[in-house]
Amino acid sequence: MQTNGANLSVLREKKQFFSANSKAIIFGASGGIGLSFLKACLVDRNFSSVIATYRDRSRAAGIFQLANQCPNRLQAVQVDVTQEEDINQVPDILKSGGGSLHLAINCVGVLHEGNDFQPEKRLEQLSTENLLHYFQVNSLPTALLADRLLPFFRHGDRSVFATISAKVGSIGDNRIGGWYGYRASKAALNMFIKTAAIEYKRRSPNTILAALHPGTTDTQLSKPFQGNVPPEKLFSSDRTVDQLMDIIYRLNSTHSGEFFSWDGMPLPW
Ligand SMILES: NC(=O)c1ccc[n+]([C@@H]2O[C@H](COP(=O)([O-])OP(=O)(O)OC[C@H]3O[C@@H](n4cnc5c(N)ncnc54)[C@H](OP(=O)(O)O)[C@@H]3O)[C@@H](O)[C@H]2O)c1
């Protein structure tokens, strides 16, 4: 099987945890995986400040509950990633929080949204409007964030910018077809991560960029498609985040720009 050439033995080396007084931002923290990442960062006392973004306050109760418990460490910010002005306000928020960043995770994603926005099974179901929406939510924000977050990563410590991709975005692994928009938008996301990682090597060499496949995780996004998934292959979002944090902790600069599955294995592009 073709791989991206990431060195797995390095992945298995000692964990590289974040140092004290680290700062994190989780995009899409109202979602299943995003909220579990937020909890994981708050449990890690090395993160002195965590920013959680949500799109719709009425769907973000979990974030606000955590904010009540950790008023000095957690800040909730509204960011609809399809609105560039929302993304543009992120640097100001980071500046007011001290100006450095050690971990950013983009957990925003869309697969379905009501009857008119469902993953396509056949070519006749393709529409420009829906295809654009997949790219607007799943691909473009990570590219824009790579730009807006760059100045905050440029410090002496190790830092990580991870984005939650999906194995179905692997072109090499595509054997069953379907889900045109979702697949293509995740493939584009992967290309953005790879390309930005090359530029970061020059401009922010201590920052590792990675695309991560979470495995099938029991969230609102996967709910309609869980029928054929055996129970042992359907992860809780807390388990998924535990597995992905383990990867994030172990990543070093040789892994930047790679695409990893939940078990630490590199995935083919
Ligand atoms: N669950 C799986 O089995 C699975 C498998 C492979 C990959 N993934 C990927 O994992 C990531 C997290 O998904 P999940 O499973 O946690 O799904 P989820 O619970 O549906 O979470 C999706 C998140 O994206 C947010 N979002 C959607 N559109 C947005 C927009 N325009 N602006 C800002 N936020 C927006 C949602 O906000 P609202 O709360 O406002 O809707 C929610 O926070 C996604 O990228 C998904 O593609 C998931």
The ligand as an SDF file (V2000), in Angstrom:
LIG
                    3D

 48 52  0  0  0  0  0  0  0  0999 V2000
  -18.0060   11.6770   12.8690 N   0  0  0  0  0  0  0  0  0  0  0  0
  -17.3200   10.9700   11.9830 C   0  0  0  0  0  0  0  0  0  0  0  0
  -17.5130    9.7380   11.8510 O   0  0  0  0  0  0  0  0  0  0  0  0
  -16.2860   11.6220   11.1250 C   0  0  0  0  0  0  0  0  0  0  0  0
  -15.5340   10.8110   10.2550 C   0  0  0  0  0  0  0  0  0  0  0  0
  -14.5600   11.4120    9.4560 C   0  0  0  0  0  0  0  0  0  0  0  0
  -14.3370   12.7780    9.5510 C   0  0  0  0  0  0  0  0  0  0  0  0
  -15.0890   13.5410   10.4000 N   0  0  0  0  0  0  0  0  0  0  0  0
  -14.8120   14.9880   10.4550 C   0  0  0  0  0  0  0  0  0  0  0  0
  -14.6600   15.3880   11.8030 O   0  0  0  0  0  0  0  0  0  0  0  0
  -14.9800   16.7810   11.9190 C   0  0  0  0  0  0  0  0  0  0  0  0
  -15.9050   16.9780   13.1190 C   0  0  0  0  0  0  0  0  0  0  0  0
  -17.1630   16.3690   12.8290 O   0  0  0  0  0  0  0  0  0  0  0  0
  -18.1310   15.7580   13.9450 P   0  0  0  0  0  0  0  0  0  0  0  0
  -18.2230   14.3110   13.6760 O   0  0  0  0  0  0  0  0  0  0  0  0
  -17.7340   16.2460   15.2780 O   0  0  0  0  0  0  0  0  0  0  0  0
  -19.5170   16.3950   13.4590 O   0  0  0  0  0  0  0  0  0  0  0  0
  -20.5040   17.4210   14.1460 P   0  0  0  0  0  0  0  0  0  0  0  0
  -20.8300   16.9900   15.5270 O   0  0  0  0  0  0  0  0  0  0  0  0
  -21.6170   17.5980   13.1810 O   0  0  0  0  0  0  0  0  0  0  0  0
  -19.6290   18.7670   14.2360 O   0  0  0  0  0  0  0  0  0  0  0  0
  -19.4500   19.5790   13.1200 C   0  0  0  0  0  0  0  0  0  0  0  0
  -19.0330   20.9440   13.6050 C   0  0  0  0  0  0  0  0  0  0  0  0
  -18.8700   21.8110   12.4710 O   0  0  0  0  0  0  0  0  0  0  0  0
  -19.5630   23.0180   12.7540 C   0  0  0  0  0  0  0  0  0  0  0  0
  -19.9360   23.7330   11.5490 N   0  0  0  0  0  0  0  0  0  0  0  0
  -20.6180   23.2880   10.4600 C   0  0  0  0  0  0  0  0  0  0  0  0
  -20.7590   24.2800    9.5790 N   0  0  0  0  0  0  0  0  0  0  0  0
  -20.1420   25.3690   10.1050 C   0  0  0  0  0  0  0  0  0  0  0  0
  -19.9310   26.6920    9.6830 C   0  0  0  0  0  0  0  0  0  0  0  0
  -20.4060   27.1450    8.5090 N   0  0  0  0  0  0  0  0  0  0  0  0
  -19.2260   27.5300   10.4890 N   0  0  0  0  0  0  0  0  0  0  0  0
  -18.7580   27.1130   11.6790 C   0  0  0  0  0  0  0  0  0  0  0  0
  -18.9410   25.8820   12.1500 N   0  0  0  0  0  0  0  0  0  0  0  0
  -19.6230   25.0200   11.3670 C   0  0  0  0  0  0  0  0  0  0  0  0
  -20.7660   22.5840   13.5440 C   0  0  0  0  0  0  0  0  0  0  0  0
  -21.3840   23.7010   14.1650 O   0  0  0  0  0  0  0  0  0  0  0  0
  -22.9240   23.6300   14.6480 P   0  0  0  0  0  0  0  0  0  0  0  0
  -22.8760   22.9670   16.0010 O   0  0  0  0  0  0  0  0  0  0  0  0
  -23.3430   25.0580   14.6890 O   0  0  0  0  0  0  0  0  0  0  0  0
  -23.6660   22.8280   13.6210 O   0  0  0  0  0  0  0  0  0  0  0  0
  -20.0980   21.6150   14.5050 C   0  0  0  0  0  0  0  0  0  0  0  0
  -19.4440   22.3320   15.5310 O   0  0  0  0  0  0  0  0  0  0  0  0
  -15.5880   17.1880   10.5810 C   0  0  0  0  0  0  0  0  0  0  0  0
  -14.6010   17.8450    9.8080 O   0  0  0  0  0  0  0  0  0  0  0  0
  -15.9390   15.8640    9.9250 C   0  0  0  0  0  0  0  0  0  0  0  0
  -15.9110   15.9540    8.5180 O   0  0  0  0  0  0  0  0  0  0  0  0
  -16.0560   12.9960   11.2000 C   0  0  0  0  0  0  0  0  0  0  0  0
  1  2  1  0
  2  3  2  0
  2  4  1  0
  4  5  1  0
  4 48  2  0
  5  6  2  0
  6  7  1  0
  7  8  2  0
  8  9  1  0
  8 48  1  0
  9 10  1  0
  9 46  1  0
 10 11  1  0
 11 12  1  0
 11 44  1  0
 12 13  1  0
 13 14  1  0
 14 15  2  0
 14 16  1  0
 14 17  1  0
 17 18  1  0
 18 19  2  0
 18 20  1  0
 18 21  1  0
 21 22  1  0
 22 23  1  0
 23 24  1  0
 23 42  1  0
 24 25  1  0
 25 26  1  0
 25 36  1  0
 26 27  1  0
 26 35  1  0
 27 28  2  0
 28 29  1  0
 29 30  1  0
 29 35  2  0
 30 31  1  0
 30 32  2  0
 32 33  1  0
 33 34  2  0
 34 35  1  0
 36 37  1  0
 36 42  1  0
 37 38  1  0
 38 39  2  0
 38 40  1  0
 38 41  1  0
 42 43  1  0
 44 45  1  0
 44 46  1  0
 46 47  1  0
M  CHG  2   8   1  16  -1
M  END
$$$$
